[in-house]
Amino acid sequence: AYDTLAESGFFFAFQSTAAISDWSLTITPRYDVQNGGTITIPFVGTAAPYPSAIDTSVVPGGLPGNISNLTVSINNYSHTFPNDVGALLASQNVPSPMVVMQDAGNSSSGVSGANLVFDDAAATLLPFLDGSGALKSGTYLPSDYVSDLSRSFSTLAPPYSDPATIGAATLASSFNGTDPNGMWKLYVQDFVGGDQGTIQNGWGLGIQCTCPADSQTQLMSSANPSSFNQSVTFTATVTSSQGTPFGSVQFFDGATLKATVSLSGGVATFTTSALSLGGPHNITAVYLGNTSFESSTSPIVAQTVNKAATVTTLLSSQNPSIVNSSVTFTANIARAFGGNAGGTVTFKDGATAIGAPVTVISNTAAVSISTLTIGSHSITATYSGNGNFNGSSNGLTQTVTPGPPRTSRSRRRPVSLPVPHSASPLLHSISLATSPPATAARCISPAWIRTRRPCQAILRCRAE
């Protein structure tokens, strides 16, 4: 169960000779949470259950603020030798658990049905051993009398925060300023055999919280307007009049959650290049708050995303080229912030299109032509752009030449000449005219061919 302020109302009376121009009232609520289940303490060892737990996060909306005051109650406690018993309180939000009571009580009389409340505002410690009075219901300071520190709670190793008389820990020093929400656990253990008992009605916590401090959240964009596929960083800065807020910030595009980021020094950033074209995108940063700081939401940043710029470059496969030879023109589309450029490229020779527009594939388009005439040609490539990219164009001057001049070459042909029969093919050189043009010839690869005339043979050779 938990309690908030009673609805019985408040009455305030002021008596003063001066007029009261302004006044205020700060009310800090107290929440009481209980686990009423019986805790059974055996002859020796850990109680059942061990530990006994209270989950304060079940309170609707959670407990606001941080702990400013804490009390612990042990309800209907009975034991034949209470000095054997120790109780340790742990919070999931505090690293070191605190001893609430240990080795306290009157061994001769035991304790029966006592309701114990531990409060830093109490006047006395629990009684200790014989002669100090029986342990009875009341409000006490947390008390620990185990001077040798030999008792360790099972499954929960020291160090512990020890109150008087062993240490100086208080409920305030151990738990104030921490988050009250979450799991609390009470570890009860009998350290000496021979006696037993119960905490019949379980235990509870009385938690008083400070109100969370104020917070303000501001949001900035690194580039607004931005371009398609451009990386944009949104920076949320959370401030407070009561210190530096901590926790998490959620970034939204309209109603769509884009990221949850932890604060560092009151600052959280979110970077994205995935904002769609157009806008405005209504970007907000929501600080979630916690028990120390209230939540807050930034004003809207209206982020506009424009088309990205492009640069077209144009290349020729050969420049100059020879008339009637094939030339390929290639257009490459560079994008300011990357991405794949769709659309088409139109190639022109002056005002005349070179074929149909070419579809851009992998940011490139190309066209080939072999009908360029001799002379200079102004070649242009114009990228059309598309929904995400602006268009662009570039050009070059293509020079077409007629090619090198043709040269005449003498034709080589077999030559047959009558020569004397007695001539040696190895000793004779023959000069002859070839047409066209006339040139001197030397017989190579000679071969004598005998004719029908007995006194004559023909030397067949090839002219150089």
ROVEXPA-89772 format. One record per residue (C-alpha): residue in three letters; x, y, z. Coordinates in steps of 0.001 Angstrom, whole numbers, plus 500000, padded with zeros to 6 digits. Example, Ala and Ser with C-alpha at 12.3 -4.5 7.8 and 13.67 -1.06 7.14 Angstrom:
ala512300495500507800ser513670498940507140
***
This chain:
ala500000500000500000tyr501097503596499574asp499757506913500854thr499767510415499464leu498500513570501125ala495225513165502980glu492335515155501546ser491311516593504912gly492626520022503933phe494915522579505597phe494302525608507774phe496769528484507943ala496479531551510193phe498596534693509915gln498658537563512402ser500688540558511371thr500488544327511410ala501973544406507902ala500185543347504753ile501188539969503339ser502039540540499703asp503176537058498810trp503661533612500362ser504156530043499306leu503856526564500711thr506056523623499713ile504625520205500502thr506889517182500295pro504790513998500188arg505613510838502115tyr505056507371500701asp504637504278502888val505233500935501213gln504904497560502912asn505624493875502453gly503323492269505024gly504495488724504462thr505815486820507482ile509584486445507795thr510466483199509602ile513768483188511524pro515266479696512038phe517443478395514896val520430479432512825gly520943480684509277thr519012482819506831ala515363483694507301ala512616482732504898pro512177484502502599tyr515749485673502206pro515692488435501305ser512214489872501715ala511606492392498916ile509593495561498240asp509331496937494704thr508522500650494905ser508279500959491126val504768499468491321val503522502821492641pro501587504351489703gly503764506931488000gly506721506049490214leu507949508001493222pro508940511558492208gly512171513149493306asn515025511756495369ile514922510487498942ser515086513234501561asn514066511111504557leu513748507351505087thr512360505215507894val512292501407508203ser509683499450510138ile509819495830511407asn506327494692512327asn505349492235515097tyr508844490962515855ser509268488015518224his512409486051519122thr513622484098522174phe517135485555521911pro517082488723519721asn520828489311520153asp521354486479517646val519583488361514852gly520809490853512297ala518874492841509638leu520465494482506566leu518711496930504186ala519707497157500491ser518497499353497614gln519205498618493953asn520289502239493605val522841502229496444pro526100500259496174ser526598499524499901pro523761498039502008met523232499284505568val522920497367508831val519608498329510484met519984496233513640gln522433493631514891asp523175491961518246ala520547494109519963gly517973493215522618asn517714491667526053ser518730488016525981ser517030487152529271ser513576488304528287gly513598487999524510val511146490029522458ser507482489420521696gly505233491228519228ala507374494360519032asn506849496958516320leu510190498616515670val510696501824513648phe514205502932512681asp514515506677512210asp517486509054512235ala515376511415514333ala514959508884517161ala516437509605520578thr517965506247521510leu519588503103520201leu518065499669520647pro518785498166524079phe521819495899524357leu522136492722526459asp520848492137529993gly520198495010532329ser519343497471529566gly515675496689529537ala513508494489527411leu513238495123523671lys509806496618523088ser507876498594520499gly509237502034519752thr511259504276517470tyr515017503772517527leu518196504773515836pro519710502066513631ser521869499988516006asp524814497623515582tyr526697496100518505val528889493516516722ser532259495016517560asp534372492329515892leu532571492685512538ser532669488890512266arg529095488505511126ser528638488474507354phe525222488154505769ser524894485151503493thr525148485879499735leu525887489551500464ala529545490107501259pro530853493132503207pro531516495996503294tyr528310497237504883ser527393500704506084asp527484500287509889pro525549502554512260ala526393503272515877thr527897501808517921ile530217500230515337gly530147502960512705ala528651506346511938ala526264505475509115thr522726506823509179leu519744506220506972ala520299509707505572ser523985509187504814ser523238505857503150phe520101506620501148asn519295510343500924gly519618511861497471thr519139508521495729asp516331507258493522pro513613505623495654asn512206503619492757gly513043499986492218met513799496983494386trp514470497203498123lys515525494101500096leu515670493235503795tyr518127490465504674val517383488825508071gln519684486186509536asp520196484318512844phe523938484056513459val523894481877516634gly522067478552517032gly519505477596519663asp516703480170519291gln514176481193516689gly511476483737515930thr509360485574513343ile508628488994511965gln504979488198511722asn503713491176509755gly506725491805507579trp508386495163507130gly507987498524505432leu509560501748504274gly508521505354504872ile509931507417501990gln509865511190501796cys511097512709498538thr512264516065497361cys510443517413494328pro512426517029491058ala514325520119489954asp513274522104486906ser514739521459483450gln514795523230480097thr515693521594476765gln517008523446473714leu517627521930470269met519906523035467430ser520568521729463893ser524057521709462360ala522673522569458893asn519241523983458126pro518275523807455335ser520231520694454469ser520579518702451239phe519455515194450362asn521757512560451895gln523628515229453881ser524607514308457429val522853516564459954thr523565516612463704phe520852517668466150thr522190518781469537ala519955518828472608thr521163520816475615val519341520271478919thr519843522786481744ser518465523290485247ser518698525868488005gln519591523010490375gly522608521466488662thr523399519458485551pro520621517093484462phe521394513473483640gly519395510699482021ser518165510315478444val516832512405475567gln514532511142472829phe514668512730469359phe511462512820467307asp510665513625463670gly507060514618464108ala505532511717466053thr508231509240464948leu510910508349467479lys514299508495465745ala516745507850468613thr517178507690472395val520517509094473574ser522088509394477041leu523081512843478258ser526747513618478807gly527336516846480671gly523767517853479915val524225517371476140ala522931514677473767thr523409514508469990phe521703512628467181thr523184512474463663thr521311511311460571ser521596511471456779ala518263509726456197leu515877512687456235ser513580512587453219leu513420515414450700gly511144518318451458gly509739519232454813pro509657520818457067his510582517944459366asn509358518939462826ile512287517803464992thr511940517852468795ala514070516656471709val512297515293474791tyr514261515020478034leu512715512102479910gly513571513384483367asn514058511257486491thr513669511520490224ser516128514442490315phe514985516516487331glu511644517149485690ser511113516190482065ser511042518900479393thr510569519248475639ser512452521506473248pro510815523928470823ile510340522477467321val513190522787464827ala511623522909461353gln514251521104459257thr514053521552455470val515800519127453082asn516569520344449541lys517771518507446432ala521497517773446443ala523856519481443987thr525630517492441262val528666518064439042thr528848516449435588thr532205515682433997leu532545514724430309leu535308512553428830ser536184511525425246ser537680508135424421gln540020509783421866asn540580513462421181pro541551514299418481ser539952511511416510ile540123510484412832val537154510927410575asn534893507858410427ser536408506384413610ser534195505610416622val534371507975419614thr532748507300423015phe531671510187425234thr531229509347428961ala529439511525431520asn530143510964435247ile527732512418437815ala529321513483441135arg526865513978444032ala527537516467446840phe526691513957449602gly526792510613447799gly523852508445446860asn522829507026443488ala521843509550440856gly518968508418438674gly517651510211435608thr519173510566432123val521982512337430288thr521452514053426928phe524534514266424674lys524669516915421930asp526947517915419091gly526230521621419086ala522456521802418977thr522042518280417550ala521321515410419930ile523600512389419691gly521011509691419933ala518299509419422577pro518812510432426243val520902507788428050thr519794506330431394val522248506927434251ile523501503652435727ser525872503705438721asn526178507478438267thr527529507090434693ala526129507414431158ala527914506967427780val527241507287424057ser529329506333420956ile529388507967417503ser531424507406414290thr529853510007411972leu531543513153413190thr532768515246410275ile536210516771409942gly536585519855412112ser535789521008415686his532641519857417458ser531146521358420655ile530032518272422608thr527828518718425714ala526405516314428299thr523368517492430298tyr522235515526433379ser518485515803433889gly518482515429437708asn515612513652439508gly513542513867442669asn516599513983444931phe519310515602442777asn519631518828440830gly520731518641437182ser524114519760435826ser526051519860432544asn529525520011431070gly531144520115427634leu534304519671425598thr535638520426422090gln536153517335419976thr538604517676417051val538186515388414021thr541054515112411489pro541212513542408017gly544063511252409026pro547649510999407578pro548172511367403693arg548479508185401545thr551868507408399884ser552492505471396557arg554559502338396680ser556217500432393719arg554644497175392865arg556828494149392847arg556246491728390026pro558054488785388550val560404489668385643ser561454487297382891leu564472488200380752pro566273486256378081val569893485864379015pro572768484052377374his572785480360378052ser576229480517379454ala575475483261381975ser575760482429385672pro572771483379387713leu575014484323390597leu577025486923388661his574463488874386679ser572586491940387830ile569709493060385712ser568369496591385459leu564837496985384292ala562070499483384392thr558931498851386404ser555844500838385974pro554796502844387810pro557266504287388766ala560532503460387022thr563115502058389352ala566262499966389201ala565753496304389827arg568079493675391106cys567422490054390486ile566836488096393658ser565997484419394100pro567196483634390525ala565937480580388744trp566929479557385265ile564161478333383012arg565190476489379857thr563292477373376725arg562662475306373586arg565445477108371851pro568628475208372550cys570759478301372618gln568671480332375030ala567398480161378625ile565282482588380678leu566279483864384110arg563172484304386190cys563594486604389134arg561692489061391312ala562372492743391091glu563171494727394206
***
